[in-house]
Amino acid sequence: MPQLDQILGTYASQIFWLLVVFGTIYLLIGKGMLPKVEQTIDARDRRIAEDLAAAELARVAAADSEHGWQDALEAGRNEAVRTTQTAKDAAAKASAIRLADVDAALHAKLAEGEAAVQKALASAQADLESVGAELTGDLVARLSGATITDAKISKSVKAVMGNA
């Protein structure tokens, strides 16, 4: 068949050149470019591994630094608590002393006030007795017309006021 003979003659050269082109591409890419790409990938992998190792070292150093910082912070807090407690104790002592002084002063003023009240009460009672005696004498004189001695009136008023 002539059609088949023609196919072999026509396409044989195309197949040859196709194999030559694919072979050349394979040699250029497989032997020339692929090793460079592999080197780049290996270098990148090494760089990533080194960066991860450096990051791990930095993380460990940061953790150590944080522990030191936490310890210092805790020590500062404890010192602040001690200082605050000392200040509270000193303030409580000073307040207790001042309160005792004020209490003593108030008790002294209270005693003075009670003494003044007692004195005023005694004075008022004496005035009341004298006014009561005078009034009683006037009432008895006006109502009954009798005169009673001041000593008797005073004695009667004192007896009544003592019972009241």
C-alpha positions in Angstrom: 0.0 0.0 0.0 1.4 3.2 -1.1 -0.2 5.3 1.6 1.6 3.4 4.3 5.0 3.6 2.6 4.6 7.3 2.4 3.7 7.6 6.2 6.9 5.9 7.2 9.1 8.1 4.9 7.4 11.3 5.9 7.1 10.7 9.6 10.4 9.0 10.2 12.4 12.2 9.9 9.9 14.0 12.2 10.2 11.3 14.8 14.0 11.5 14.5 14.0 15.3 15.1 11.5 14.9 17.9 13.8 12.5 19.7 16.8 14.8 19.1 14.9 17.8 20.5 13.6 15.8 23.5 17.1 14.4 24.2 18.6 17.8 24.0 16.0 19.2 26.4 16.6 16.3 28.7 20.4 16.9 28.7 20.0 20.6 29.2 17.4 20.4 32.0 18.3 17.1 33.6 22.1 17.6 33.6 22.4 21.4 33.5 19.6 23.0 35.3 18.3 20.3 37.7 21.6 20.1 39.7 21.5 23.9 40.2 17.9 23.7 41.4 18.8 20.9 43.7 21.7 22.9 45.1 19.4 25.9 45.7 16.8 23.6 47.5 19.6 22.1 49.6 21.0 25.5 50.5 17.5 26.7 51.4 16.9 23.6 53.5 20.2 24.1 55.3 19.4 27.8 55.9 16.0 26.9 57.3 17.6 24.3 59.6 20.1 26.9 60.8 17.4 29.5 61.3 15.3 27.0 63.3 18.3 26.1 65.5 19.1 29.8 66.1 15.4 30.4 66.9 15.4 27.5 69.4 18.5 28.9 71.1 16.9 32.3 71.2 13.7 30.8 72.7 15.7 29.0 75.4 17.6 32.3 76.1 14.3 34.2 76.3 12.8 31.6 78.6 15.8 31.8 80.9 15.6 35.6 80.8 11.9 35.4 81.6 12.5 33.2 84.6 15.1 35.7 85.8 12.7 38.5 85.3 9.9 36.6 87.1 12.2 35.9 90.0 13.2 39.6 90.2 9.5 40.6 90.0 8.6 38.2 92.7 11.4 39.5 94.9 10.2 43.1 94.3 6.6 42.1 95.2 7.8 40.5 98.4 9.9 43.5 99.3 6.9 45.8 98.6 4.7 43.7 100.8 7.3 43.8 103.6 7.7 47.6 103.2 3.9 48.0 103.2 3.4 45.9 106.2 6.2 47.7 108.1 4.5 51.1 107.2 1.1 49.7 108.3 2.6 48.6 111.6 4.3 51.9 112.2 1.1 53.8 111.3 -0.9 51.6 113.6 1.5 52.2 116.5 1.5 55.9 115.9 -2.2 55.9 115.6 -2.6 54.0 118.8 -0.3 56.4 120.6 -2.1 59.4 119.3 -5.5 57.8 120.1 -4.3 57.2 123.7 -3.2 60.8 123.9 -6.5 62.1 122.6 -8.4 59.6 124.8 -6.5 60.9 127.9 -7.2 64.5 126.9 -10.9 63.7 126.4 -11.1 62.0 129.7 -9.5 65.0 131.4 -12.0 67.3 129.6 -14.8 65.0 130.6 -13.7 65.1 134.2 -13.5 68.9 134.1 -16.9 69.0 132.5 -18.4 66.6 135.1 -16.9 68.7 137.9 -18.3 71.9 136.3 -21.7 70.3 136.0 -21.6 69.1 139.6 -20.6 72.5 140.7 -23.3 74.1 138.7 -25.8 71.6 140.0 -24.8 72.2 143.6 -25.0 76.0 142.9 -28.4 75.6 141.2 -29.6 73.4 144.1 -28.5 76.0 146.6 -30.2 78.8 144.7 -33.3 76.6 144.3 -33.3 76.0 148.1 -32.9 79.7 148.9 -35.6 80.7 146.3 -37.9 77.8 147.6 -37.4 78.9 151.2 -38.1 82.6 150.3 -41.1 81.7 148.3 -42.4 79.3 151.0 -42.0 82.0 153.6 -43.9 84.5 151.4 -46.7 82.0 150.7 -47.2 81.0 154.3 -47.2 84.7 155.3 -49.7 85.6 152.7 -52.0 82.6 153.0 -52.0 82.1 156.7 -50.6 85.3 158.0 -48.2 83.5 160.3 -44.5 84.1 160.4 -42.1 81.3 160.4 -38.4 81.5 161.1 -36.0 81.3 158.2 -34.2 78.3 159.8 -37.5 76.3 160.0 -38.4 77.2 156.4 -34.9 76.2 155.2 -35.1 72.9 157.1 -38.5 72.1 155.6 -37.4 73.0 152.0 -34.3 70.8 152.4 -36.3 67.9 153.6 -38.8 68.2 150.7 -36.0 68.6 148.1 -34.0 65.7 149.6 -37.1 63.5 149.0 -37.7 64.8 145.5 
